[in-house]
Amino acid sequence: MQITAAVVQEKGAPFRLETLELADPAPDELVVRVVASGICQTDVHGRDDYFGIPYPCVFGHEGAGIVERVGSAVRKVAPGDPVVMFSPSCGECQACLRKLPGYCAAARRIKFSGLLRNGCPPLKRGGQAVHGAFFQQSSFATHALATEANVVKVPRELPLGLAAAFPCGINTGAGAVLNALRPGAGSSFAVFGSGAVGLAALMAARIASCDVRIAVDLHENRLALARELGATHVFNARAVDAVAAIRDATGGKGVEFSLEAAGDPRALRQAVDCLSPLGVCCLVGSARTGTEVALDMVGIQLGRTVRGCIQGDAPGDEFIPALVGHWRGGRLPVEPLVTYYDFADINRAVEDSLSGRTVKAVLRIGREI
């Protein structure tokens, strides 16, 4: 079928809307008419060749839309169902069997090969292959080819434009707190990087009843939003020594839990240095392979833990419904994070995200139900 997609022709090139041909679904695949797609830093990293995916390529991995066509073996959803598309996994490796699909042994091939699981290109332009299948969806398009395993049905009361913020950004930040860090009631938490991931983590810390909830960022608009969403303290790292400020705010003790959501080695060092003894720092910020950070060995010896977290440490088809439940209950107000852009304005949306003007950019691609 013919679709319109945002194509990146070569490394670092702008997104350009083009008419492409989408492959037919395999028995366990389905076609989703994309209503909206979030923009994530990972999409920009794909554009800029962090993953080695061949060009031309179509990115996008936070798609929300309506099931339009299903393969013969699909039973989980039916045409007309509203869904979000999340990160795929093999479902068979040790990590998947432990319900930790973010660490799937086949993740790199499935998400970043630019090909369908059968090794074929998902898209064509004038008979020539165009790479895609980014996270087995490539949602910067009017239609996406997904697998039955990486979609989840969402309630019709959740606007699909808002739903597009959940599959990666909200899932990653909230999951890192609720599933990986698991802070106890009355504990202290700091997040470095107050974008969509960091603010989702901040809201999750409030859900977990953390008494001290600190947000650190470089942009005053994001810090103001963090305050609205429940931060007890906010610090601009351009203006103050964030580690010293956090220690002052906690009576010299430091925080018990921290999250690095900026993908910056300096932020990670600060997120570790601000911990109290036996504190835990979790890294979710995305960086290029080979990025290194220096840590103080004496500080680590104080019983501190540094760990990573991918995709919220939970299966999307279980955790995303839980997040929607928090949204429905008013505990996860995602609306203030989202700024909507027309599909044709995708490059402006990316630039606004990178500059900090926008917290969570969502592309309006098709009509709602």
N, C-alpha and C positions, 0 to 999 in steps of 0.2 A: 504494500500500500504506500501511497505517497504521503509524506509528512513534511513539516517545516521544522528545521533544527538549527541550533546555533553551532556552527562549525568553526573550529580553530584550525587554520590551514597549516601553521608551522609554530615552532616554539615561541611563546610570548606574543603571538599574533592576536589581534582583537577577535571577539566572537562575531560571526557574520551569519545572518539568517539565510538559509538556503533550502531548496526543495530536494529531498532525498527519498530513496526507496527503502522501506523498512521490511526486514525479513519476516516470513510467516512464523507463527509460534510453533515450537516443538510441543509434543504431548503434555509436558509439565510446565509450559510457559503460557503467558497471557499478554494481551495488548491492553495497555492502560491509556485512555485519553487523558493527557496531563492537563489538569486545571491550574496547578501552581507548582513551583519548585523553589525551594530555598537555595540560597547561594552560600557556600561554605568556603573557608580558606583552602580546603582540600581540592575544591574545583579549580581554584586559582593555581594551586601547586601542580595540578594536572596540566593546565595551560602552559605552565612554565617548565615542564619536563622534569618534575621531581621523580616520576615513576617509570620513565622509559617507555611510555605508550607511544606507538607510532602515530604520525600525523598523515592526513587530516583526521581529526577526532571530534566527537561530541561528548561533552561532560555533563555533570549534573547528577546528584545522588540523594536528593531530598524531595523526591517527586510525590505529589498527591493528585489523585484524579479518580476517574470512573472506569471500571472494568468494561472494556468494549468487546473483547473477543477472548475466548479461552481455548487452550489445547484440549485434546480428547481425554486426558487423564486428570485434569484439574477438578478438584472437588471442594477446595477451601473457599473459593469465591465464585460468583456468577456474574454475567453481564449485568451492568447497572449498579453494582456494589461500589460504594466509595471506599477507597483504599489509600494507604501510604506505602511507599516502597522504601525498604531499609537495606542495611548492609547484608550481602549474601554470604553464605558459607557452604561447605561441602556436606555438613550434616553427618559425617561418618568418622572423622578423626577423633583423637582423644579429647581435644578441647571442645569440639562440638558435642560429644557425648556427655561432657561435664556441664553442658549448658553455658559454655563460654565461647560462643561463636566468633567473638572479636579476635580470638587467637587461633582461628582455623589454620591448619597446616597448608591448605590450598588457597588461602586468602589472596596472596599476591597474583596468582594466576587468574582466579575468578574475578577479582576486582580491577586488575590493572593490565591485563593482556591486550585489551582493546578488541577482544573477540568473544563470540558466544562460547559456551562450554564445549560445543562440538568442534571448535577451532575455526568456524566460519565467521566472516565479517557480518555484523548485524545490519549494516547500512551500505547503500550504493549510491553513486552519483554518476549518471550517464554510463552505467556499466562498470565503473571503477569503484573499488572498495573504499569505504570510509570507516574508520575505526570508531568504536563506541563500547557498548556493553559495560560502561563505567559503573562499577558496583552492580552489574547486571541490570542496568536501567537506562543510563544516559538521559536524564529527565529534562535537559534543556532542549525540549522538543515538544511538538504538539501531541505526539504519541510515543510511548516507550514500550519496549519488550522486556518483561520481567519474568522471574520464575515464580512458581506457586509458593516456594519456600521463603521468598523475600518480599512478600506483601502481607499486610494485615488490614483487615476490614476495620473501619472507624465509624463511630456513630454519626448519623446524618445531622445531629445538632452541632457538631464540630465543623465550622467552616473550613473548606479544603485549603483556602489560602493560609489559614492559621495552622492547619494540620501539617503543612509543608515545613514548619519549623521543628517538628518533633523528631523525624527519623534519625537525624545526626546531632544537631546542635543541642537541643533540649535533652535528648536521650543520653548524650555523652556527658554533659555537665551534671545533670541530676543523678545519673547512674554512678558516676565516679564517687559521689557523696553517699548515696543511699546503699549502693551495692559493694563498693570497694572500700571506702573509708569507714563507713558505718559509725559515725560519731554518736556518742551517747547523749542523752538529755543533759543540758547544763554545761556542755563542753564548749570549746572555743575553736573558731575556724577562720581562716583567711584565704581569699582567692586572689591570685595575681593574673590579671587580664579579665576585664569586665565586659567582654563581648557576650554573644548569645550563650556560649558554653559556660563562661564564668558566672553570668547572671542566673542561668538555670541552676548552677551549683549553689549559688547564694540562696535561691529560693528553696532548694532541697535542704540546705542547712537549717533553714527556718522550720521546714517540715519535720526535721529530725530534732527540733527543740534545742539547737545550740544557743546558748545565751549570748555569746560574743560572735558577731558575724562581720568580718572585715573585708572590704573590697579595695583593691589597689589597681590603678590604671593610670594611663597618661592623658586621658581625655575627660574634661570636666562634665560633658554631657552624659557620659556613661556613668560617672561617679554619682551624679545627681539621680540618675535612674536607679542605681544600686541602692541609694538611700531610700527611694520610694518603695523599693521591693524588699526592704527589711534589713539593710546593712545597719549595724550599730555604729560603725566607724567607716570612713572612707578616706583614702590617702592618695594624693597625686604623686607618683614616683618621680615626676620632673621637679617637684617643689620640695619634697622632704625625703629623708632617708627612711624608706619604708620599713626596714627591719627595726630601726630605733623607734619609729613611731608605733609599731605594733607592740614592742616591748613596753613602751610607756603606757599604752592602752591596756595592757594586761598586768600591770604592776610589776613589770620586770620578768615575768615568767615566760612569755612567748605563748604561742597558740599550740593546742594539742593536735590540730589537723590543718593542713594547707593544701592548696591545689594550684598547680601551674597550668594556666589556660592561655598563655600568650605565645608559646612556641619560641621563647627567647632564653638563651643560656643565662643571661643576667637575672631574669625573673625567676628561673629555677633555683639559682644560687640563693636568692633572697627568700624564696619559699622554704628552702631548707634551713637557712640561718635563723629564720624567725620562729622556729619550732622550740617548744619546751623539750627537756629531756624525755625520751621515750615517745616523742611526737612522730607523726606520720605525714609525709608529703607525697602527693599523688601527681603524676605528670600526665596531662592529656593534650597539651599544646603540640601542634604538628610542626615538625622541622624537617629539613632536608637530611637525607642519609649522610652520616659522617659528622653531624653537628655534635660538638663535645662541650662538656661543662666541667669546671674545676670545683671541687667541694673540699671543705676543711675536714681533715681526717679526725681531728679532736672532736669536732662537732658531731660527726657521725658516730663516734665512739660513745657518745652520751645516750646510746640506745635509740637513736633516731632511725627511721625507716624511710627509704625512698623507693617508690614503686610506680609502675605505669598502669594505665587503664585504657582499653580500647572499646569503643561502642558501649560504654555503660556497664560492662561486665554482666550482661544478661541477654537472653534471646529477645529480639525485638518483638516477636509475636506475643511475648508474655509481659515485657516491661512497658512497651508503648501503651497498651490498654491501661496499665496502672497509672502512667503519667496522665493519660486522658482523664482518669478518675480524679486525680489531684486537680487538674484544670477545672473539671466540672464542680468540684467542691470549693473552688476559689482559692486553693492553696498554691496553685501554679499559674498565676496570671501572665500568660505569654503575650497577650495583646500589646502591651507597651513596648515590647522589644522589636516588633515587626514594622517595617516600612515596605509598602508595595510599589512595584515598578512594572510597567508594561514590558512585554517580552522584547519588543524592539529596543528598549532602553537597557539591555543587559550589560553593556559595557559601562554605562554610567552607574548602574547598581553595583558593579564590581568595584569601581573606583571609590564610590561612597563608602563601601564596606572597608576597603583597605585604608582609607583616610580616617576612619573612626566616626564619620558623620552619621553613618547608619549602623545600628547594632545588628539587626537581622534583616537582610534584604530578601524579599520573596518576589519572584516573578509571577505575574498574572499571565498565564499562557492561554487558557481556555475558559469557557463559561462554567459556572457552578451547576449543580444538579438542576 
